[in-house]
Amino acid sequence: MIWPKFRAGLLVLIAGFLCVRAQGAEPVLSEGFEHFYNLEYPQAIQYFRAEVARGPQTPASHNHLAQAVLYDAMFHGGALESELVSGSNPFIRRDKLATSPEAAKTFDDEIATALSLAQTRLAKNEGDYEAWYASGVSYGLRANYNFLVRKAWMDALKDASAARNAHNRAAEINPGAMDARLIQGLYDYIVGSLPWHMKMLSFLAGYHGDRESGIKTIQIVSEKGVQNKYDARVLLAAIYRRERRPMDALPLLVSVSERFPRNYLFRLEMVQMYSDAGNKKAALVVLDDVETMKKAGAPSFATLPIEKIWYYRGNLLFWYRDYDTAIDFLRRVTSHTDDLDLHTSIMSWMRLGQSLDMKGRREDARLAYQHAIQKGPQTDLAKEARGYLSTRYSRNG
């Protein structure tokens, strides 16, 4: 079945950074969203809690807090990166995210409150653009949560459909609002990319999506959007990677990296795009810059584990068949995995095993695969690693 492998990375894109408050041609962000886009989630959560206290009847404020809580969990689980891929799968294969009971309750409560407030407003005025927009954001965020935390894939797709419907209504009310078209474009792309049997689901009846149309819509939002300009650029870059168009993704990543200089993930994504484009030298230059900023204690970069940088370097060299150097860096990573998210930790052991297999060091490779399994016995990556215990890893091309 295609869907289990395909779903990862696509639902993660739904409504990721939506609902930023802005004015003018370029978004003017609140202090909370400056923290949010720069990976400073504890500060963002604190700001949005205060925002809820100031405006408890405003659906958007509850959405802001819910998305900051969700993205804090995604960030610490490594789910904001498109890099962690298996050989042929252009998006991450993501295991269930762990969340604290407190974070889960906060997310559920804030989304429920936002939806309730929006519905109350719509009961009084069906032409309330802000209420339709806010409800679409709520459904989009819950789609992410249903996929990443609950692993309820059908519920996630249903919520994605509800998000699209709400934003379709918002766009009908205010045709000039480009921001409401972001979910429309993303939904077109996702459904247009689904296998045929998924399109037979009742809540998708009569709607087949259109991948190219979806991309064009997101492009328009990335250029003309106000609240969602940066969101569209991030989403479009991720889609371009899946579509094997890294050179189209790079300018978008450069623009958001310059706007949010403390967000090192944008730079790490640039490493992947240069690698996908066959420019090993440029990818290594970006990694060198990231490591320099890490060592200099630059804001946010100081919290980036050096092992994460080593993993990216080892992974890059693995794909360029420099196995000896890749093994050196991956061994550094696997000697210190305590500060890494589980996915990177498992991947570092698996990639080490694959590199050792390519060097003909079979027993050392098997030992690395065993470590990968021990790190997360129930994960998809552990299942893959078990396969390599009996069958040596090999590469084509």
N, C-alpha and C positions, 0 to 999 in steps of 0.2 A: 504494500500500500504506500503510495507516494506521500500522502498527507503528513504522517508523523515526522519525516525528515524535512518536509517543505515548511511546516508550520513555524519552526523556530526562525527568529529574525524578522518574519513578516508581521506577526501579531505584536512583536516587540515594538514595531514602528508605530502602532496605532496611537495617535494623540499624545505622543511622548511629552512634548514640551508645551502643549497648548495652553491658551488662556493667559498669556502675558498681557499686562496692561500697558498701552503705549499711546503716544500721540505723534503726529507728523509722519513724514515719509520714512524716517528711520526710527525703529523702536527705541523709546526711552524707557528703560527698565527701572522697576522699583529696586530698592536695596535687596529685597528678598530674592528677586530673580537674577540680580548680579551675582549673588552667592550661588544660586541654583545652577546657572550656566557655567560657573567656575568650579563646580564639584564640591562646593562648601555646603553640604547638605545640613549638618547640624545648625549652622547659622541661618540657613534658609527656613528650616522648620521652626526655629525660634521666631523669626520674623512673621511667618504666616500664622503662627498661633496668635500672635498679637493682632494680626490683621483680622482674624476671625473674631477676636474679642471686640474689636472696633466696629465690625460690621457683621454681626451674627445672622442677619437676614439676607445677606448677599450670597447667592449660590457660588459665585466665582471664588470668593475667599475660602470656602470649604474645599473647592476643587484644588486650589493652590496648595493647601496643607496636605491634602490626600496625595497629590502628585509628588510633593517633596518627600513624603514618607515612603512612597513606592520607589522613587528613584534612589533614595538612600539605600534601600535593600538591594536594588538592582546593581548599584555601584559596588557595594561590598561583595556582591555575588559574582562580579565580573560580567554581568549581563548587558553592560553598555558598550561592549566591544564587539565588532564584527570579525575580529582577527582570529578568534579561537575556532579554527575550522579543521575539518578532516579533509583529506586530499581532494575529493571530488565535490564536496558539499560547500557551496559558496556562502552559506550562512552558518552561524553557530548552532550546534546541537546542544540544547540547554536543558540541564536537569532542574528539578524543582528548587525554587529559591527558598531559603530558610528566612522566616521573619519572626520577630518576637511577638508574644501574645499582645503586648501593648501596642506595637506598631500595626498589627493586623486589626485590632479593635479600632484604633484611630482611623485607619483607612476606611474600614467598613462604615463607621459612624459618619465620617465626613462626606463620603459619597452618598450615603442614604439621606443625609441632611440636604446636600446640594440638590439632589433629585426632587426631594419633597418640596423645597422652596421654589424650584423652577416650576413644578407642576401646579403649585398654588397660584403662582403668577399667571400661568397659561390658562388656568380655569377662569381667571378674571379677564384675560386678554389673550386670545389665540394668536394675535399678531405681535407678541412680545419677542422681538429679535434676541435680546440678551438672554431671555429664559430658554429659548430654543438652543441658542449657542452653548449656554452653560450645561444644559442637559446632554448635548452631544459630547461635550468634553467629559462629563461624568461617565457616560457609557464607554467612551474610548479608554479612559483610565481603568475602568473596571474590566474591560477586555484584556488589557495588559495583565491585571492582577489575576484574572481567571486563568490565563495561560501560564504565567510565570510561577505563581504561588500555589494556586489550587490545582493546576494542570487539568482544568476543565475546558477542553478544547472546543467543544460544541458551544458551551456557554460563552466562551470568548468570542467566537465568530458571531453568535447571536447579538452580543453586546456591540460588536463592530458594526453589524447591520443597523442596530438601533441608533448608533452614533451617526452613521451616514444619513439615516432618515431625518434625524433631528437637524442636522446641518443642511440637508436639502431644503427643509422648511425655512431655516434661517436665511438661506440664499434666495429663496423665493420672496421673502419679506424685504430683504435688502440686497438686490442684485449686484450692487457695486461693492459689496463687502467681500474682498478676496480671501480674507482669513477663513471664512466658513467653507471655502472650497478645498481646503487642505485635506480634510478627512474624505471628501468626495473623491479627490484624485487618488489618494492612497487606497481607498476601498476599491476603486476601479482597477487599480494595478493588482491588488491582492486577489480579488475574485477572478480577474482575467488570467491570473497565473495558476489558479487552482486546477487540479485534475478534474476531468469531466464528471466523475461520480460524486465529487463534493458539490458541484453546482446543481445537483439534483435535490439537495436538501430543501425542505419546505420553505424555510425562511429566505432562501435564495431563488425561489421559483420565479422564472421569467427574467432573471437578471444574470447576465453572463460576464459582466465586467469588460474592460478593455485596457490592456496593459499600456499600450502606447498613448492612449488618451489620458490615462491616469498620470503618466510621466509628464505629459505636456501641461496638465493642470497644476501639478506640483511645481513645475518650472515657473509658471505664471505667478504662483504664490511666493516663490523664492525671490522674484523680481519686484512684485507689486504689493505683496502683503504688508501689513503693518504689525499686527500682533504676532503673526506666525512666520515672518520673513526668515528668521534664523532657523526656526524649526524645520521649515521646508528645505532649507539648504542642507541640514543634517540628514534629513530623511532621503533627499535626492541623492546625496553622496552614497548612502548605504544601498540604495537601489542601483545606482550606477555600478557599484562593486558587484552586486549580484548579476547585473547584466554584462559584466566583463567590459566596462567602460571606465577604467581607472583614470584616464587622462581628463575625462569630463568631471570626475569626482574631485580631483585635486584642487582646482580653483575654488570650489565651494568650501573645502576643508581649510584652505589658506585663509579665506575670508572670515570664517567663524573663529579660527585660531587667533587671528589678529584682533578680533573683537573681544574675545575672551581668553586672554593670554595665560591665565592660570589653569586653564583646562588642558591638561597634558594628554588627555585621550584623543583630542583632535590631532595632535602631532603623531601619536602612535598610529592613528588611522592613516595618516599620510605615509608612514613607513610601509603599511600594507599596500597602499595604492601604488607607490613607486615600485614596490616589489612585483605587484601584479603587472605593471607596465614594463617590466624587464629592466628597470633602472636600479640595479643593486647599489651603485655608488651614491645616488641621491638618497636612497633609503638609509644607508649607513650614516650619511651626513646628518639627517634628521635625528637618528638615534644618538649620534655624538652630541648634538645640541641638547637633547633631552637629558643625557647623562651629565653634561656640563652644568645645566641648570639645577639638576638634582644635587650635585656636589656643592654648588654655590648656595644652596638653601633657598632658592627662589620660592616665593609664595606658592603653595599647593604642591609644587614639585618636591619640596622637602618631605612630604608625606608619601611620595611615590616609592614603593619598595625597590631598591636597586635590583633585587632579584627579578622583578617584572621586566626591567630594561634588559637584563641578561637573557631572559626568556625570549623576548622579541628578537634579540640579536641572534640567539641560537636557532630560533625558528626560521628566521630569514636565511641564515647560512645553510640550514637543512634543505630548504627549497632550492637553493643554488648549488646543492651537491657538495658543499664544502663541509663534509661530514666530520673531519678531524677537529676543525675549529668549532663547529656546532657542538660537538661532544664536550669540548672544554667548557663552553658557556653553560650548557645544560647541566653539567655536573655541578657547577657553581650553584645553579638554581636549586637542584635537588638536594643540596647539602643544607639549604636554608629555606624551607617552604612554609614556615610557621606564619609569616606575614602575608602570604598570598591567598587569594580566593581559591576555593576548592577546585574550580575548573582549571585555572592556570597551574595549580599544583599537580593535578592529575596529568594534564597535557604535557608538562615538562618531563615527567617520567616516561610517558608514552613516546614523546618525540625523541627522548634519549634512547629508548629501546629501538625505535625505528632507525635512528642513525647508526647504532651499533650493529643492527642487522645488515645495513647496507655496507658496513665494513667487514662483514663476515664474522663478527664476534657474537656468535649465537648464544652462548651461555650467559654472557654479560647482558645481552638484550633481553633474554628471558627473565633475568633478575629484575631488570628495570620494569618490565611489564607487570611483574608480581607486585612491585612497589606501587605502581599505578592502580592496580586492583585494590590493594590494601587501603589506599587513600580514600576511595569511594566505592565500596563493593557493589552498591546498588545502582550506580550511575551507568548511563549509556556508554561512556568512555571505558568503564571497567569491562563491559561486555565486549567491546572491541578489543581491548587488551587481552582478554582471555583467548580470543581467536588467534592472536599472534603467539601465544604460548605453544601452540601446536603447528602453526603455519607461519613460516618466516615472512616478515614484511618485505614487499618488493614494490618497485615503482615502474611505471610504464613511461616511455618517452624520455 
